[in-house]
């Protein structure tokens, strides 16, 4: 999850959602872990450039 936060390039992350976890198996041992994650952050709203008539 730390790698996902660093790769996201978000200034102030709010949290991380873990969507899926899985691992590769080598014989009877787990060899590599994987996680599908989403980084949550706050983004300002843009004003509409179109005016009402």
C-alpha positions as CSV (number, residue, x, y, z in Angstrom):
1,X,0.0,0.0,0.0
2,X,2.9,2.3,0.6
3,X,4.0,1.9,-3.0
4,X,0.5,2.8,-4.2
5,X,0.5,6.0,-2.2
6,X,3.9,7.0,-3.5
7,X,2.9,6.2,-7.1
8,X,-0.4,8.1,-6.9
9,X,1.4,11.5,-6.6
10,X,-1.5,12.8,-4.4
11,X,-0.5,15.6,-2.0
12,X,-2.9,14.8,0.9
13,X,-4.3,11.2,0.6
14,X,-7.4,10.5,2.7
15,X,-7.2,6.7,2.6
16,X,-6.6,3.5,0.6
17,X,-9.2,1.0,-0.5
18,X,-8.0,-2.6,-0.9
19,X,-10.1,-4.2,-3.6
20,X,-8.5,-7.6,-4.1
21,X,-5.7,-9.6,-2.5
22,X,-4.0,-12.6,-4.1
23,X,-0.7,-14.4,-3.9
24,X,1.5,-16.6,-6.2
25,X,2.3,-20.0,-4.9
26,X,5.6,-21.8,-5.3
27,X,5.1,-25.4,-4.2
28,X,3.6,-25.1,-0.8
29,X,4.9,-21.6,0.0
30,X,3.5,-18.2,-0.9
31,X,6.1,-16.5,-3.1
32,X,4.7,-13.1,-4.0
33,X,1.7,-11.1,-2.8
34,X,-0.4,-8.7,-4.9
35,X,-3.1,-6.2,-4.0
36,X,-5.4,-4.1,-6.1
37,X,-5.8,-0.7,-4.4
38,X,-7.4,2.7,-4.9
39,X,-6.1,5.9,-3.3
40,X,-8.8,8.3,-2.0
41,X,-8.1,12.1,-2.1
42,X,-10.0,15.4,-2.0
43,X,-10.4,17.3,-5.2
44,X,-11.8,20.8,-5.5
45,X,-14.9,21.4,-7.7
46,X,-14.7,23.4,-10.8
47,X,-17.2,26.2,-11.5
48,X,-19.2,25.9,-14.7
49,X,-17.9,28.1,-17.5
50,X,-21.4,28.2,-19.0
51,X,-23.8,30.9,-17.7
52,X,-27.6,30.6,-17.4
53,X,-29.5,32.9,-19.7
